[in-house]
Amino acid sequence: MRHLRKSDDLLMNTLQRTFKCCGLNGFADYGISYPASCCDAPTNGSCGMTQVIGRPSCLRAVDSFWDTNANIIKYAGLGVTAVELVAFIFACCLANQTRNSQRRQNY
């Protein structure tokens, strides 16, 4: 695999541990030396071929996670939007009430 920046390396290691995957397109991305994040029990900071051969690619693992949880993510976003809309309406009502109260004090 091409040399990654430190932040990219950290992201990839986190993805591999979280989704139990290896490599962006599969374990072959790494050639013959696999990082410890590709397997559950690394030896000497790396994994052997037998430990990573059954692991899916991280693209496939993230895609599968998204397909499984798309409705939850969608409805959570809609729920947050609804709460924000109600808060906006209350803020407008409060601003209107404050403006009317200040106008009435002049009479």
N, CA and C atoms as an extended XYZ file, in Angstrom:
321
Properties=species:S:1:pos:R:3:atomname:S:1:resname:S:1:resid:I:1 pbc="F F F"
N         0.852       -1.179        0.000 N   MET     1
C         0.000        0.000        0.000 CA  MET     1
C         0.889        1.231        0.000 C   MET     1
N         0.470        2.268       -0.667 N   ARG     2
C         1.253        3.490       -0.730 CA  ARG     2
C         1.429        4.073        0.666 C   ARG     2
N         2.461        4.875        0.821 N   HIS     3
C         2.735        5.476        2.117 CA  HIS     3
C         1.662        6.511        2.446 C   HIS     3
N         1.050        6.387        3.604 N   LEU     4
C        -0.025        7.284        4.023 CA  LEU     4
C         0.498        8.313        5.006 C   LEU     4
N        -0.177        9.454        5.053 N   ARG     5
C         0.134       10.411        6.102 CA  ARG     5
C        -0.262        9.805        7.439 C   ARG     5
N         0.258       10.359        8.510 N   LYS     6
C        -0.006        9.814        9.843 CA  LYS     6
C        -1.495        9.819       10.165 C   LYS     6
N        -2.219       10.906        9.796 N   SER     7
C        -3.656       10.970       10.073 CA  SER     7
C        -4.414        9.947        9.232 C   SER     7
N        -3.983        9.731        7.982 N   ASP     8
C        -4.618        8.717        7.138 CA  ASP     8
C        -4.378        7.324        7.708 C   ASP     8
N        -3.171        7.100        8.197 N   ASP     9
C        -2.813        5.817        8.782 CA  ASP     9
C        -3.668        5.552       10.022 C   ASP     9
N        -3.847        6.562       10.853 N   LEU    10
C        -4.668        6.423       12.052 CA  LEU    10
C        -6.113        6.126       11.682 C   LEU    10
N        -6.637        6.827       10.677 N   LEU    11
C        -8.002        6.597       10.221 CA  LEU    11
C        -8.166        5.180        9.710 C   LEU    11
N        -7.238        4.729        8.888 N   MET    12
C        -7.327        3.382        8.322 CA  MET    12
C        -7.247        2.324        9.411 C   MET    12
N        -6.361        2.512       10.375 N   ASN    13
C        -6.258        1.553       11.481 CA  ASN    13
C        -7.539        1.508       12.295 C   ASN    13
N        -8.147        2.670       12.527 N   THR    14
C        -9.401        2.724       13.275 CA  THR    14
C       -10.515        2.027       12.499 C   THR    14
N       -10.591        2.290       11.202 N   LEU    15
C       -11.593        1.611       10.363 CA  LEU    15
C       -11.410        0.100       10.407 C   LEU    15
N       -10.178       -0.345       10.276 N   GLN    16
C        -9.908       -1.778       10.246 CA  GLN    16
C       -10.261       -2.444       11.567 C   GLN    16
N       -10.014       -1.771       12.670 N   ARG    17
C       -10.371       -2.352       13.969 CA  ARG    17
C       -11.883       -2.347       14.181 C   ARG    17
N       -12.535       -1.242       13.814 N   THR    18
C       -13.966       -1.095       14.046 CA  THR    18
C       -14.791       -2.046       13.187 C   THR    18
N       -14.483       -2.100       11.898 N   PHE    19
C       -15.281       -2.890       10.972 CA  PHE    19
C       -14.711       -4.284       10.713 C   PHE    19
N       -13.603       -4.623       11.387 N   LYS    20
C       -12.951       -5.922       11.221 CA  LYS    20
C       -12.718       -6.218        9.736 C   LYS    20
N       -12.039       -5.260        9.096 N   CYS    21
C       -11.720       -5.377        7.678 CA  CYS    21
C       -10.212       -5.197        7.502 C   CYS    21
N        -9.740       -5.361        6.272 N   CYS    22
C        -8.312       -5.201        6.017 CA  CYS    22
C        -8.092       -4.594        4.645 C   CYS    22
N        -7.520       -3.412        4.608 N   GLY    23
C        -7.210       -2.738        3.353 CA  GLY    23
C        -8.424       -2.054        2.757 C   GLY    23
N        -8.175       -1.023        2.002 N   LEU    24
C        -9.271       -0.286        1.381 CA  LEU    24
C       -10.024       -1.168        0.390 C   LEU    24
N        -9.283       -1.863       -0.475 N   ASN    25
C        -9.898       -2.746       -1.474 CA  ASN    25
C        -9.713       -4.214       -1.148 C   ASN    25
N        -9.089       -4.509       -0.032 N   GLY    26
C        -8.837       -5.882        0.383 CA  GLY    26
C        -7.437       -6.016        0.961 C   GLY    26
N        -7.169       -7.161        1.530 N   PHE    27
C        -5.873       -7.364        2.196 CA  PHE    27
C        -4.699       -7.299        1.225 C   PHE    27
N        -4.937       -7.505       -0.062 N   ALA    28
C        -3.868       -7.457       -1.059 CA  ALA    28
C        -3.291       -6.052       -1.219 C   ALA    28
N        -3.991       -5.026       -0.723 N   ASP    29
C        -3.484       -3.652       -0.771 CA  ASP    29
C        -2.146       -3.519       -0.046 C   ASP    29
N        -1.920       -4.362        0.956 N   TYR    30
C        -0.717       -4.246        1.774 CA  TYR    30
C         0.445       -5.081        1.263 C   TYR    30
N         0.238       -5.897        0.262 N   GLY    31
C         1.323       -6.746       -0.227 CA  GLY    31
C         1.489       -7.958        0.658 C   GLY    31
N         2.669       -8.103        1.289 N   ILE    32
C         2.922       -9.289        2.116 CA  ILE    32
C         3.018       -8.968        3.603 C   ILE    32
N         3.023       -7.693        3.972 N   SER    33
C         3.121       -7.296        5.376 CA  SER    33
C         1.841       -6.570        5.781 C   SER    33
N         1.094       -7.152        6.705 N   TYR    34
C        -0.208       -6.606        7.107 CA  TYR    34
C        -0.105       -5.933        8.465 C   TYR    34
N        -0.750       -4.773        8.645 N   PRO    35
C        -0.678       -4.074        9.935 CA  PRO    35
C        -1.448       -4.823       11.032 C   PRO    35
N        -1.119       -4.513       12.262 N   ALA    36
C        -1.745       -5.182       13.405 CA  ALA    36
C        -3.243       -4.936       13.464 C   ALA    36
N        -3.710       -3.834       12.908 N   SER    37
C        -5.138       -3.532       12.963 CA  SER    37
C        -5.958       -4.431       12.047 C   SER    37
N        -5.301       -5.210       11.203 N   CYS    38
C        -6.013       -6.124       10.298 CA  CYS    38
C        -6.447       -7.422       10.975 C   CYS    38
N        -5.928       -7.707       12.155 N   CYS    39
C        -6.298       -8.970       12.798 CA  CYS    39
C        -6.593       -8.749       14.281 C   CYS    39
N        -7.227       -9.749       14.878 N   ASP    40
C        -7.618       -9.647       16.283 CA  ASP    40
C        -6.448       -9.848       17.233 C   ASP    40
N        -5.547      -10.753       16.898 N   ALA    41
C        -4.422      -11.063       17.775 CA  ALA    41
C        -3.111      -10.969       16.990 C   ALA    41
N        -2.572       -9.758       16.834 N   PRO    42
C        -1.326       -9.620       16.071 CA  PRO    42
C        -0.131      -10.196       16.825 C   PRO    42
N         0.842      -10.690       16.066 N   THR    43
C         2.088      -11.156       16.663 CA  THR    43
C         3.206      -10.252       16.167 C   THR    43
N         3.966       -9.704       17.078 N   ASN    44
C         5.072       -8.794       16.764 CA  ASN    44
C         4.610       -7.579       15.961 C   ASN    44
N         3.402       -7.102       16.209 N   GLY    45
C         2.910       -5.891       15.556 CA  GLY    45
C         2.445       -6.057       14.126 C   GLY    45
N         2.295       -7.289       13.666 N   SER    46
C         1.780       -7.505       12.309 CA  SER    46
C         0.973       -8.795       12.281 C   SER    46
N         0.310       -9.013       11.143 N   CYS    47
C        -0.536      -10.194       10.982 CA  CYS    47
C         0.018      -11.074        9.879 C   CYS    47
N        -0.341      -12.338        9.952 N   GLY    48
C         0.024      -13.271        8.892 CA  GLY    48
C        -1.104      -13.394        7.879 C   GLY    48
N        -0.805      -13.997        6.752 N   MET    49
C        -1.778      -14.170        5.671 CA  MET    49
C        -3.008      -14.940        6.148 C   MET    49
N        -2.822      -15.939        6.993 N   THR    50
C        -3.956      -16.746        7.441 CA  THR    50
C        -4.921      -15.954        8.309 C   THR    50
N        -4.415      -14.922        8.992 N   GLN    51
C        -5.269      -14.113        9.857 CA  GLN    51
C        -6.096      -13.097        9.083 C   GLN    51
N        -5.660      -12.684        7.912 N   VAL    52
C        -6.353      -11.620        7.177 CA  VAL    52
C        -7.114      -12.102        5.953 C   VAL    52
N        -6.920      -13.343        5.560 N   ILE    53
C        -7.494      -13.804        4.296 CA  ILE    53
C        -9.027      -13.778        4.295 C   ILE    53
N        -9.662      -13.946        5.439 N   GLY    54
C       -11.123      -13.945        5.499 CA  GLY    54
C       -11.734      -12.567        5.720 C   GLY    54
N       -10.906      -11.561        5.911 N   ARG    55
C       -11.406      -10.213        6.188 CA  ARG    55
C       -11.890       -9.527        4.915 C   ARG    55
N       -13.049       -8.848        4.985 N   PRO    56
C       -13.529       -8.109        3.805 CA  PRO    56
C       -12.736       -6.821        3.610 C   PRO    56
N       -12.894       -6.208        2.455 N   SER    57
C       -12.268       -4.903        2.235 CA  SER    57
C       -13.025       -3.866        3.063 C   SER    57
N       -12.358       -2.794        3.436 N   CYS    58
C       -13.004       -1.766        4.256 CA  CYS    58
C       -14.087       -1.026        3.470 C   CYS    58
N       -13.903       -0.873        2.161 N   LEU    59
C       -14.958       -0.256        1.358 CA  LEU    59
C       -16.242       -1.072        1.434 C   LEU    59
N       -16.120       -2.382        1.304 N   ARG    60
C       -17.290       -3.256        1.365 CA  ARG    60
C       -17.901       -3.249        2.766 C   ARG    60
N       -17.060       -3.239        3.812 N   ALA    61
C       -17.558       -3.252        5.187 CA  ALA    61
C       -18.308       -1.961        5.515 C   ALA    61
N       -17.774       -0.810        5.109 N   VAL    62
C       -18.443        0.471        5.366 CA  VAL    62
C       -19.721        0.563        4.541 C   VAL    62
N       -19.678        0.088        3.307 N   ASP    63
C       -20.861        0.093        2.447 CA  ASP    63
C       -21.968       -0.765        3.054 C   ASP    63
N       -21.610       -1.912        3.568 N   SER    64
C       -22.583       -2.799        4.211 CA  SER    64
C       -23.168       -2.145        5.465 C   SER    64
N       -22.316       -1.501        6.264 N   PHE    65
C       -22.779       -0.798        7.466 CA  PHE    65
C       -23.762        0.306        7.090 C   PHE    65
N       -23.438        1.065        6.032 N   TRP    66
C       -24.310        2.154        5.592 CA  TRP    66
C       -25.657        1.606        5.125 C   TRP    66
N       -25.634        0.523        4.337 N   ASP    67
C       -26.881       -0.075        3.857 CA  ASP    67
C       -27.748       -0.562        5.004 C   ASP    67
N       -27.131       -1.140        6.014 N   THR    68
C       -27.863       -1.665        7.160 CA  THR    68
C       -28.464       -0.545        8.012 C   THR    68
N       -27.748        0.568        8.174 N   ASN    69
C       -28.163        1.618        9.101 CA  ASN    69
C       -28.639        2.900        8.430 C   ASN    69
N       -28.888        2.880        7.141 N   ALA    70
C       -29.281        4.099        6.421 CA  ALA    70
C       -30.580        4.684        6.967 C   ALA    70
N       -31.559        3.846        7.272 N   ASN    71
C       -32.834        4.364        7.782 CA  ASN    71
C       -32.680        5.021        9.147 C   ASN    71
N       -31.876        4.430       10.008 N   ILE    72
C       -31.649        5.017       11.330 CA  ILE    72
C       -30.985        6.388       11.183 C   ILE    72
N       -29.973        6.470       10.335 N   ILE    73
C       -29.270        7.740       10.122 CA  ILE    73
C       -30.206        8.770        9.521 C   ILE    73
N       -31.032        8.348        8.570 N   LYS    74
C       -31.958        9.259        7.905 CA  LYS    74
C       -32.987        9.810        8.896 C   LYS    74
N       -33.598        8.934        9.697 N   TYR    75
C       -34.629        9.388       10.636 CA  TYR    75
C       -34.042       10.190       11.789 C   TYR    75
N       -32.835        9.884       12.201 N   ALA    76
C       -32.179       10.693       13.232 CA  ALA    76
C       -31.936       12.099       12.701 C   ALA    76
N       -31.514       12.217       11.453 N   GLY    77
C       -31.325       13.533       10.835 CA  GLY    77
C       -32.628       14.302       10.730 C   GLY    77
N       -33.701       13.615       10.353 N   LEU    78
C       -35.012       14.275       10.277 CA  LEU    78
C       -35.484       14.711       11.662 C   LEU    78
N       -35.208       13.905       12.681 N   GLY    79
C       -35.593       14.266       14.050 CA  GLY    79
C       -34.861       15.517       14.521 C   GLY    79
N       -33.570       15.594       14.251 N   VAL    80
C       -32.793       16.775       14.623 CA  VAL    80
C       -33.309       17.999       13.876 C   VAL    80
N       -33.654       17.834       12.597 N   THR    81
C       -34.193       18.938       11.807 CA  THR    81
C       -35.511       19.427       12.387 C   THR    81
N       -36.376       18.510       12.806 N   ALA    82
C       -37.663       18.889       13.391 CA  ALA    82
C       -37.463       19.666       14.687 C   ALA    82
N       -36.549       19.221       15.532 N   VAL    83
C       -36.275       19.930       16.790 CA  VAL    83
C       -35.752       21.332       16.494 C   VAL    83
N       -34.856       21.451       15.526 N   GLU    84
C       -34.321       22.772       15.145 CA  GLU    84
C       -35.423       23.685       14.614 C   GLU    84
N       -36.352       23.143       13.845 N   LEU    85
C       -37.455       23.937       13.307 CA  LEU    85
C       -38.356       24.449       14.421 C   LEU    85
N       -38.681       23.605       15.375 N   VAL    86
C       -39.509       24.028       16.520 CA  VAL    86
C       -38.772       25.099       17.323 C   VAL    86
N       -37.472       24.926       17.547 N   ALA    87
C       -36.699       25.934       18.279 CA  ALA    87
C       -36.676       27.256       17.519 C   ALA    87
N       -36.577       27.216       16.203 N   PHE    88
C       -36.597       28.434       15.385 CA  PHE    88
C       -37.939       29.149       15.498 C   PHE    88
N       -39.029       28.392       15.466 N   ILE    89
C       -40.357       28.995       15.595 CA  ILE    89
C       -40.517       29.651       16.961 C   ILE    89
N       -40.096       28.982       18.034 N   PHE    90
C       -40.157       29.577       19.364 CA  PHE    90
C       -39.293       30.834       19.462 C   PHE    90
N       -38.128       30.823       18.840 N   ALA    91
C       -37.252       31.996       18.859 CA  ALA    91
C       -37.914       33.168       18.140 C   ALA    91
N       -38.572       32.903       17.014 N   CYS    92
C       -39.280       33.972       16.295 CA  CYS    92
C       -40.427       34.525       17.135 C   CYS    92
N       -41.177       33.649       17.788 N   CYS    93
C       -42.275       34.099       18.655 CA  CYS    93
C       -41.748       34.944       19.809 C   CYS    93
N       -40.655       34.535       20.417 N   LEU    94
C       -40.057       35.280       21.516 CA  LEU    94
C       -39.561       36.643       21.045 C   LEU    94
N       -38.930       36.692       19.883 N   ALA    95
C       -38.449       37.965       19.347 CA  ALA    95
C       -39.621       38.893       19.039 C   ALA    95
N       -40.692       38.361       18.489 N   ASN    96
C       -41.877       39.155       18.187 CA  ASN    96
C       -42.512       39.682       19.467 C   ASN    96
N       -42.605       38.837       20.481 N   GLN    97
C       -43.187       39.255       21.766 CA  GLN    97
C       -42.350       40.356       22.412 C   GLN    97
N       -41.038       40.221       22.350 N   THR    98
C       -40.140       41.240       22.920 CA  THR    98
C       -40.298       42.564       22.172 C   THR    98
N       -40.370       42.535       20.862 N   ARG    99
C       -40.541       43.743       20.064 CA  ARG    99
C       -41.880       44.410       20.376 C   ARG    99
N       -42.951       43.610       20.475 N   ASN   100
C       -44.263       44.173       20.787 CA  ASN   100
C       -44.285       44.769       22.195 C   ASN   100
N       -43.625       44.111       23.120 N   SER   101
C       -43.580       44.611       24.492 CA  SER   101
C       -42.860       45.960       24.549 C   SER   101
N       -41.779       46.115       23.801 N   GLN   102
C       -41.055       47.389       23.783 CA  GLN   102
C       -41.887       48.489       23.127 C   GLN   102
N       -42.659       48.175       22.092 N   ARG   103
C       -43.498       49.162       21.455 CA  ARG   103
C       -44.620       49.618       22.382 C   ARG   103
N       -45.186       48.689       23.141 N   ARG   104
C       -46.285       49.012       24.022 CA  ARG   104
C       -45.843       49.899       25.191 C   ARG   104
N       -44.577       49.821       25.584 N   GLN   105
C       -44.083       50.656       26.672 CA  GLN   105
C       -44.057       52.124       26.303 C   GLN   105
N       -44.023       52.419       25.007 N   ASN   106
C       -43.995       53.818       24.565 CA  ASN   106
C       -45.355       54.503       24.680 C   ASN   106
N       -46.429       53.748       24.888 N   TYR   107
C       -47.767       54.345       24.981 CA  TYR   107
C       -48.246       54.471       26.381 C   TYR   107
